[in-house]
Amino acid sequence: MRLTDKFRPTRLVRRFVPGGPYAGYAAHGTGFSGTPLAEPLKRIGSLEVRLARNAREVRLAQALRYRVFYREMSAQAGATGKLWRRDIDGFDSICDHLLVIDHEPDPALFRGMRRKRKPAVVGTYRLLRQEVAEQFGGFYTAGEYEIDALVARHRPKRFLELGRSCVLKEYRNKRTVELLWAGNWAYVQHHEIDVMIGCASLEGIEPRKLSLPLSFLHHHAAAPEEWRIRALPSRYVPMNRMGPEQIDTRAALNELPPLIKGYLRLGAYIGDGAVVDHQFGTTDVCIVLPVSAINPRYSRYYGHFGAPKERLAS
């Protein structure tokens, strides 16, 4: 090792900042999963989906998020993110991290893989269960939506927050999405989750330019009163920007990101009000997906929803 490498800023920070930005996760080995899930959760060809096992694998997920959110998209990195070249926040240390791993990746797609091909993280989801969130100050979504009121109305139902979903550009296909959802569903079954929640994003921070998709979601996917969740008053952006008679359904669906369309197909509801996220350059909506509302048509299509726990664990 060269002397200049030994004293690189990132190496010094890793050594002298207590624990670094992933100390909580490293201390718990496999996050906060409790009883481990059988691994892999599912495999298709060279791709498998499973939970991150250690802090190193969490760092790989953070690096993928940085590559997608900050380099490919329009998110604005803070000093910590730029220093580490990873998407990092305080929730990472208390979440479980679902990974799609390619065991035979194209070395040209990854730095440091020119000589020897090795497994690469190509997709990820961040998972935060209610009992863990309540121990450590709440859900990430609470920074945008009044989630505490929704959870309180539905006790003792168990909530799971899905977040930071991203897939490397070259892997955005049916196989990778199927693996992510197979992993999510195995996790839901294992922990007996009743409701999935989280924020999903439309690119752009000017809601008037997103009037068509926002209005479509307001008129056609709004949560019923039982599952209604509202954006925080200080961040509330109206979604009812066009009358239902003005909406071109086909055009609106074309403007919706694939992730949001996927949630809707499964049976998800959309909360009341959007939120502009200036750091990520997006306009967010809140997804509420009760397990009981999952569309049976897509249960059969995916072949995972409703499967017995013993099948998912095998």
RAHUSUL-V932032 format. One record per residue. N is the residue number from 1. SS is DSSP state (A for helix, B for strand, O for the rest). PHI is phi in radians with two decimals (* if undefined). D_FIRST is the distance of its C-alpha to the first C-alpha in Angstrom with 2 decimals. Layout:
# RAHUSUL-V932032
n = <N N>
ss = <SS SS>
phi = <PHI PHI>
d_first = <D_FIRST D_FIRST>
This chain:
# RAHUSUL-V932032
n = <1 2 3 4 5 6 7 8 9 10 11 12 13 14 15 16 17 18 19 20 21 22 23 24 25 26 27 28 29 30 31 32 33 34 35 36 37 38 39 40 41 42 43 44 45 46 47 48 49 50 51 52 53 54 55 56 57 58 59 60 61 62 63 64 65 66 67 68 69 70 71 72 73 74 75 76 77 78 79 80 81 82 83 84 85 86 87 88 89 90 91 92 93 94 95 96 97 98 99 100 101 102 103 104 105 106 107 108 109 110 111 112 113 114 115 116 117 118 119 120 121 122 123 124 125 126 127 128 129 130 131 132 133 134 135 136 137 138 139 140 141 142 143 144 145 146 147 148 149 150 151 152 153 154 155 156 157 158 159 160 161 162 163 164 165 166 167 168 169 170 171 172 173 174 175 176 177 178 179 180 181 182 183 184 185 186 187 188 189 190 191 192 193 194 195 196 197 198 199 200 201 202 203 204 205 206 207 208 209 210 211 212 213 214 215 216 217 218 219 220 221 222 223 224 225 226 227 228 229 230 231 232 233 234 235 236 237 238 239 240 241 242 243 244 245 246 247 248 249 250 251 252 253 254 255 256 257 258 259 260 261 262 263 264 265 266 267 268 269 270 271 272 273 274 275 276 277 278 279 280 281 282 283 284 285 286 287 288 289 290 291 292 293 294 295 296 297 298 299 300 301 302 303 304 305 306 307 308 309 310 311 312 313 314>
ss = <O O A A A A O O A A A A A A A A O O O A A A A A A A A A O O O O O O O O O O O O O B B B O O B B B B B O O O A A A A A A A A A A A A A A A A A A O O O O O O A A A A A A O O O O O A A A A A O B B B B B B B O O O O A A A O O O O O O O O O O B B B B B B B B B B A A A A A A O O O O A A A A O B O A A A A A A A O O O O O B B B B B B B B B O A A A O O A A A A A A A A A A A A A A A A A O O O O B B B B B B B B B O O O A A A A A A A A A A A A A A O B O O A A A O O B B O O O O O B O O O O O O A A A O O A A A A A A A O O A A A A A A A A A O O B B O B O B B B B O O O O B B B B B B B B B A A A O O A A A A A A A O O O O O O A A A A A O>
phi = <* -1.26 -1.05 -1.15 -1.20 -1.07 -1.94 -1.07 -0.94 -1.13 -1.20 -1.16 -1.10 -1.03 -1.44 -1.84 -1.44 -0.97 1.40 1.24 -1.45 -2.41 -1.07 -1.04 -1.16 -1.06 -1.17 -1.75 1.26 -2.02 1.25 -2.04 -1.27 1.32 -1.07 -1.12 -1.46 -1.11 -2.19 -1.28 -1.22 -2.89 -2.44 -2.29 1.03 -1.48 -1.71 -2.36 -2.13 -2.82 -1.44 -1.06 -1.72 -2.77 -1.13 -1.05 -1.22 -1.13 -1.07 -1.14 -1.13 -1.11 -1.16 -1.10 -1.05 -1.09 -1.05 -1.38 -1.30 -1.74 -1.64 -1.41 -1.75 -1.98 -1.13 -1.88 -1.36 -1.45 -1.06 -1.13 -1.06 -1.15 -1.13 -1.56 0.96 -2.47 -1.48 -2.21 -2.56 -1.18 -1.35 -1.00 -1.33 -2.00 -1.73 -1.61 -2.10 -1.49 -2.15 -1.77 -2.07 -1.73 -1.50 -2.37 -1.31 -1.33 -0.98 -1.13 -1.48 -2.31 -1.16 1.30 -2.13 -1.27 -1.60 -2.33 -1.32 -2.48 -0.97 -2.31 -1.41 -2.08 -2.72 -2.73 -2.39 -1.89 -2.09 -2.31 -1.44 -0.98 -1.14 -1.31 -1.00 -1.23 -1.32 -2.14 1.76 1.99 -1.46 -1.03 -1.03 -1.12 -1.32 -2.19 -2.30 -1.42 -1.30 -1.05 -1.15 -1.12 -1.09 -1.09 -1.18 -2.00 -1.10 -1.70 -1.03 -1.86 -1.80 -2.28 -1.64 -1.79 -2.72 0.90 -1.26 -2.80 -2.39 -0.99 -0.88 -1.22 -1.98 -1.40 -2.54 -1.05 -1.06 -1.16 -1.09 -1.06 -1.15 -1.03 -1.28 -1.08 -1.14 -0.99 -1.22 -1.04 -1.15 -1.04 -1.13 -1.07 -1.73 0.94 -1.36 -1.79 -2.48 -1.83 -2.39 2.82 -1.71 -2.13 -2.11 -1.91 -1.19 2.00 -2.07 -2.03 -0.97 -1.11 -1.36 -1.93 -1.00 -1.16 -1.15 -1.13 -1.17 -1.03 -1.10 -1.11 -1.47 -2.05 -2.41 -1.09 -1.14 -1.15 -0.92 -1.03 -1.99 -1.17 -2.37 -2.04 -1.09 -0.99 -0.91 -1.28 -2.12 -1.15 -2.10 -1.05 -1.75 -1.41 -1.85 -2.50 -1.24 -1.02 -1.26 -1.58 -1.50 -1.58 -1.02 -1.10 -1.15 -1.11 -1.12 -1.12 -1.51 -1.38 -1.09 -0.95 -1.09 -1.15 -1.07 -1.10 -1.05 -1.09 -1.08 -1.27 2.03 -1.26 -1.88 -1.99 -1.25 -1.57 1.70 -1.76 -2.38 -1.51 -1.90 -1.21 -1.09 -1.66 1.17 -2.30 -2.00 -1.73 -2.19 -1.71 -1.70 -2.22 -2.27 -1.15 -1.03 -1.17 -1.66 -1.05 -1.09 -1.00 -1.01 -1.45 -1.05 -1.21 -1.10 -1.34 1.31 -2.00 -1.15 1.54 -1.21 -1.05 -1.03 -1.13 -1.21 -1.24 -1.49 -1.46>
d_first = <0.00 3.79 6.52 8.35 6.46 6.82 10.38 11.41 15.04 14.96 12.31 14.49 17.61 16.65 16.09 19.06 21.66 23.62 23.12 22.04 24.47 24.98 25.65 29.17 28.32 25.57 28.08 30.65 28.67 30.88 32.07 35.75 37.26 39.24 40.30 37.66 38.78 38.82 36.01 35.77 38.43 39.14 37.71 38.77 37.32 33.52 33.66 33.98 34.50 33.57 32.38 28.78 27.94 25.15 23.21 20.59 23.56 25.08 22.02 22.50 26.15 25.40 23.18 26.11 28.55 26.67 26.61 30.35 31.73 29.85 28.93 31.81 34.40 35.28 33.79 32.60 29.29 29.14 26.38 24.74 24.95 23.49 20.55 19.72 21.27 23.35 27.05 27.24 30.31 31.70 33.45 30.38 30.07 33.69 34.05 33.63 31.72 33.28 31.02 31.95 29.32 29.37 28.35 28.67 27.44 27.33 23.67 24.72 25.43 21.97 18.61 15.83 18.64 19.21 18.56 19.73 22.47 22.14 24.47 24.53 26.43 29.12 31.67 32.07 34.73 34.53 37.25 38.78 41.76 44.55 44.36 40.70 41.35 44.24 42.16 39.62 41.80 42.83 41.87 39.83 43.02 44.88 43.33 45.47 48.31 50.75 49.36 50.50 54.11 53.62 51.99 54.75 57.48 56.15 55.40 54.88 53.27 49.51 47.35 43.95 42.04 40.24 37.77 34.76 35.79 33.91 33.25 31.02 33.40 33.34 34.35 37.26 39.91 42.38 40.18 37.43 40.05 41.95 38.94 38.23 41.89 42.07 39.25 40.95 44.23 42.93 41.51 44.85 46.82 44.65 44.99 48.57 47.91 51.03 49.76 46.68 46.06 43.57 43.25 43.18 42.65 44.35 42.43 43.77 44.86 48.42 50.66 53.58 51.66 51.19 54.85 55.60 52.97 53.30 57.08 56.95 54.89 57.28 60.40 59.31 56.60 57.31 57.02 60.39 61.38 60.15 56.55 56.68 53.71 53.72 51.10 50.80 53.57 51.21 49.29 52.14 52.60 55.80 55.41 59.13 59.01 61.38 64.46 64.34 66.78 64.39 61.47 60.76 59.26 57.65 56.05 54.83 53.21 51.50 49.94 48.67 45.04 44.83 43.52 46.62 48.93 47.41 48.09 51.64 52.33 51.40 53.90 51.92 53.61 52.52 52.78 54.89 53.18 49.94 47.14 45.15 41.41 40.24 36.53 36.51 39.20 41.52 44.92 44.83 47.57 47.82 48.07 50.19 50.44 52.60 52.07 55.86 55.99 53.69 55.70 56.99 56.84 53.06 52.90 54.41 52.32 48.93 50.17 48.13 50.20 52.69 51.16 51.57 48.66 48.63 48.10 45.18 43.51 43.92>
